[in-house]
């Protein structure tokens, strides 16, 4: 349950109540259909991956699997468990390049020891067949909250930009004024632990982007998620970047009420100069 990242308060409360119920009574209290386990990739590749993960994370006796619902985002995530405690977190993707890039970014960000947020320590990466994987230390074994304060989001965003400016390799074609960007700094990737510490997850979209992209996208998604105020203004380049990003994630059959279309509608309400 800790792998699911709800942000709307009633859903967060329901998740935490279910989490407590599972801790006390076991997973049988969860609603939903029961089904037999099926290897998410070919058995030979799955067995090879298991052996590699055990070398990195140690012996594990069970796993929680989360398959990504977003269109255009293939793969799945696994929380490896030993006696109910997380020992490792695995992200499996169809893109070897993305897995290698994310590992490199996370290793450098973790080594930078940021002050306003933390990330999971990366352990390794590998590939097999058409699949690639990235392993990190376990995420906390309880449901994380979402960052709601805009001031906190602004401080974290500023440090992410500073760190990524040093971490990412700037190509010759990258405009000099562009800054390091997380690329998907929505509430479901900007989380809070029970003690209040901020944890940033999902670094696969980190890249250079126009100034203000992370702040704008974070504010838009926070507005849709829990009614945070929209920015009073943004710059044209950031607005165009976010519009293009969201548009590429849309599918042809999305209705006007989809998250992507609602994001674009909210973006139109923010003056761009």
N, C-alpha and C positions, 0 to 999 in steps of 0.2 A: 504493500500500500504506500510505502514511502517513495515509490518511483513515480507515482501519479502526482502532478503538481497543480491542484486546483487553486484558484485565487479568489473566487467569490466567497464571502464570509460564510453563508449557510452551508456551502459545500465543504469548506475547510473544516467547519465544526463537525459535520456529519462524518468526514473522513477520520477526524481524530477520535470521535466516539467509537467508530468501527475499529480503529487501531487498538484502543483500549480493550474492546470486546475480544478481539483476536488474541491479544496478549494474555487475557484471563481465561478465555474459553477455547481458543484454538481457531484455525481457519474455517472450520465447519460452520461458524456462525455467519459467514459472508453469504449474501444472496447471489444468485446467478447459477448458470448451468455448469455442471461438472463434466469434465471430459478427460480422456486419457492423454497422457503426455505424448507429443510427437516432436521429434527432433526438428528444429526450425530450419536446418540446412541438411545437406546430404550426410548420411550417417558416417561415412568415412571422414569427411571434413569435420563433422561435429566431434568425433572421437579425437582427432588430431588437435583441434582447438582446446578440448578439455584438458589434454595432457599439457599443453602450453600454459593454460591458465593456472593449473595446479602448481606448476613451477614458479609462477609469479605470486600467486595468492595463497598457496597452501591447499591442504585438503578441504574440500567442501562437500556437504552431504545433500544439499537441496539448492534450488534456484527459483527466483521469481522472474518471469519473462514479461516484457512490455513491448508490444509491437506498435510502431509509430502510426498514428492515424492520418498524418498529413499526406496529401497527395504529392507526389514528386519527391518524397523523402523515404527511400527504401531502407530496410533494415529493422533492427530491434535492439533492445537493451536487456541486460541480465544483471540481477543482483545475486551474487554467489553467497551462500549462507553455510555456516557451520554451527550446528546446535542453535539455530535461530538467530545467529548474529552475523552481520555482514562481514565478509572477508575480502570482497572485491566487487568492482562494478565494471561491466563490459558493455561497450557499444559496438555493434556489428553493422557494417554498411557495405553497399555494393561498390563503393569507390575507394580503392586503395590509396589514391592520392589524397583524398579528404581525410582519411584516417591518419596517414603519416603527417599531414600538415597540422591537424588538430593536436596530435601528440607533441610535435615540435613546439607549437604555440603554448600548450599547457605546461610543458616542462620549463620553458623560459619564464612564463608568468609566475609559476610556482616558485622558481628560484629567485625571482625579484622580491619576494616577501612583501606583497602589498599591505598597506595599513588599513584600508577601509573595507576590504573584503578578503575572502579566502577562496581557494579552489581545491579540488581533490588532487592529491599527489598522483601524477601519472606513473604507471608501472612498466608499461611496454606496449608494443603493437606487433601485429603480424598479419598474415593473409593466407588464404587457401582457396583454390578454385576461383569463383567469381566474388568471393567475400573477403573483407578485411576487417580487422578488429582493433580496438583501442581499450586497454585495461587501466583502471585507476584504483586507488584505494576506495573502500566502500563509502557510499553516501550514508549519512546518518540514518539509523534504523527507526526513524519516526517521521511523521509528516511534517515537512517544512512549511513555513508561512511565506507570504509574499511581501516584498517591500512596498509599503504604501506611502511613506513620506517622500514628497518630491525632493526635499533637501538631502535626504539620504541617497536617493537615486542620482542626484546631481553630483554629489561628492564621489560616489563610486564610479560614475561615468567619466568624470574628470581624471581619476587615477587610472582607469582602464586605458584611456587615450594616451596618457603619459607613458605607461608601461609598454603598450603595444607599439608606440612610436620607436622604441628601442628594440623591440622583439622582432617585428616584421621587417622583411627585406623590401626596401622601396625600389621598385623598378624605374628604369629611365623614363618610362611613359607616364608614371604616376605624378600628378600635379603636386608641386612642392607644398602647397597650402593644405593638402589633404592630411587627415589625422588617422591614427590607429583607431579602429572601430570594432566592437564586439560583433556587430551585425545582426543580432537578434536579442536585444536587451529588453525583452518583454517580462512582465511579472512572473511568468512561469520559469524564467531562467535567472531571475534575480530574487533569491530566496532568503529567508531568515531562519536561523536555528532557534531553539527554545530559549537560549540565553541572550538572543538579540543580535548575534554576529551575522554578518551578511555573507552568503555563499553564492558565487556566480557559477553557473553551469552552462554546458553546451557551447563550445568554442569553435565549432566547425566553420562558422561564417566569418571569423575574424579576418579583417582586411583593411586597407586604407580606404577612406571614404571622405566625402565633404564634411567639414566641421558642422557639428550639430546633428548628425544623423542618429546617433545613439540616443541623444536626449529627445529628439522628435519622435522616433519610433517608440521609445519607452513611454513617453507621455501619451501617445495615441493608444497604445495597447492598455495602459493603465486606465485611460478614460473609458474604453470599452469594457474593461474587466470589472472595475469597481467605482466608476463614476468620477475619477480624478479630473481636475480641471484641465482643459486644453491649453496649450501654450498661447500666449497673446500674439506671438509672431515667430517666424522662422526665416531662414534664408532660402532663396529660390533653389539653389543647388541641392540643399538637403531635402527640400520638398520633392524635387524631381527624382532624386535618388530613391527615397522611400516609396514614391508612387510606382517607380519601375520595379523595385523589389517586390512589393505586394502584388503587382500585376503579374509578375512571372510565377507567383505561387497560386494564382487562380486557375481553376479548371473551367471548361466550357459549360458545364452543367451547374455551376454555382448559382444559387438564388441571391436576391438582393440582401437577404438577411444573413448571408455567410460572414464569417469574421473578416475575410479579405475585402469584401465589398463594403462592409461597415467601416473598416479602416480607411478605405479610400474616401468614403463620404465624410468621415471625421477630418481627414486631411484637408478637404476642401473648405472647412470652416476655419482653418488656421491661416491668417494672412502671411503671404510670403513676399519678401522684399529683396 
